[in-house]
Structures are given as structure tokens and as C-alpha cells.
């Protein structure tokens, strides 16, 4: 599995959304690699384990 992201600013940005916790943020950043990709990937590609209602805030 890839190393966790080394940019705490990206994690802080994602967790500034009330429903997204640090675990969710790290999962997304580890899966997609870049904050841009987290915010622009189609909703159906959300990794398993991430709660869809939490992540859907990016796509609604």
C-alpha cells in the first residue's frame, strides 16, 4: 500500500468539512494521491470504507 500523504495541509483542508474526519481524509488522499483528484473523481470511485454520505459533500 502507498505511503500516507505527507502534506498535513491537504488533510486539514478535507477535515475542515464537518463530516469528514482524519481517517476519511487520509483514505481519500492515499487512494487518489492529490487533493485535486479527490475533488474531481466521479463519486462512484470513492474507495470502500469511506462513508458515501460524508464524501458526497464534494459532489453535491
Secondary structure, 3 states (H helix, E strand, C coil): CCCCCCCHHHHHHHHCCCCCCHHHHHHHHHHHCCHHHHHHCCHHHCCCCCCHHHHHHHCC
